[in-house]
């Protein structure tokens, strides 16, 4: 973050812990990790839930000697784990910021993830998840790229894609003769980026963990589970988010005792707005930890607002 940008979490004041999620491929144990006998875990890696991942984070907190968090914050999948922290360990969660997330994965969210999982598992190089020793270029890269293309469309909004790309061709390519539209090139770019930096096995593991998310499972239902939260809580959504729409955040705000109305982040960028609208998110953090961020702007509302 540049010096001119707001610092919602000032690391001169706060000790920030951002653990790699269990099941990932960038520092944590996941399908690409090795077993004690030196083999990749691959398709033998176990099914994980958000609760499993939070249990691992609680072990990390214990190892660091952290009895209680001043603030647990997360968006999307991170918001699922932040919520799980506040329900599983209310005594260890002083404040809570939930961004663009839900109490449980919806049927539509599961459906979108299911298509992505099929794209990866249908790749002939998937091999049941046991592809890590296949050699360079022989993993399920085509399936992972397709999954990323689909996911990225759900992360943005239709108006933003239309304004940004419309029907324009990519450079001098003829879209009527084998060439691409700009929006197709955009999706190709993001697919190639993910294929080079991420593991398909981790993608499958994390997508399944998100599908499993249901804060009320085994706890008497959603409202009973959310009633356990004692943390001072802010819930926020993005007005153009079609993947995690505002009614899901309204459900959280209505059922968490220490929460009030939903904060609405105004953004044309859809679900990705919680990552892009830095000033608005920083202002939310500031509201929880007690200082004002210059230029921070958050619209408070009980439901979605139409953009004029």
C-alpha positions, 0 to 999 in steps of 0.5 A: 500500500502506498504512503498516500493510501489509507492504512485501516490497520496501522502496523505501527500500532497493531500486530497483524496476523494473516495466516495462510489458510489450511488447504492452500498452496502458499505456505500452508499444508495442502494437496501439493504438500508432502507426506512423511514418506516424501510423496505429494498428498494429492488426491489423498488430501482430506476434505476440509471445512471452514471449522477445520481451518479455524481450528488450525488458526486457533492452534496458531494463535495458541502457539503465538501466545495470543489469548484474544484478538482485538479484531478479526476481519475477513471478506468472502471466504475470509469472512466465513472464517472470521464468522466462524472465529466469533461463533466458535471462540467468542471469548477470543474475538473482541471485534469482528468485521464481516465483508461480502460474506454469508452465514451459509453458502447458498444454492447458487454459490454452490452451483457456481463452484460446482461448475468450476470443480467440474471444469478442473476434474474433467481435465484429462490431466487431473488424474484424480488429483494425483498429478503433482509428479507429472512434470511441467505443463502436465497438470490440469491447467486447462481446467483450472483456467476455465474455472478461473474464467467462470469465477472471475465473471462472478466476481465482477458486475455486468455494468462494469464489464459492459462499460470497460469492454463492451463489444470491442475486439482485442487489438487488431484481432477479428472477433468474427474470424477466430479473434477475441473480444477484449473481455475474452482477452481479459479472462484469458489474462486472469486464467493464465495468471492463476495457472502460474501461481496456484495449485488446482488441488488447492482450488478444489479443496478451498472451493469445497470448504466454501461450499460446506460453510453453514454457521448453523450446522450442528448448532441449532440453526443460523440464528442460534449460532449467530446469537453466540457472537459477543464481539462488537460487529460490523457487517458490510456488503458491496452494492453491486455484488451478485455473488454474495448479494446484500440480503446475505449480509442483512441476515448476518446483521439482523441476527448478530447481537452486537451488530446494527445495520448493514454498511454498504460499500458503493462500487461498480466492481461487484464482489471484488469491490471489497478488495478494490474500495480501500478507502471505504473498507479502511473507514469500516476498520476505523469505525471498529478500532476507534480512529477516522481514516481521511477520505474514508466513505461508507454508505449506511443502509438497510438494503441495496441502493440503486446507482443513479 
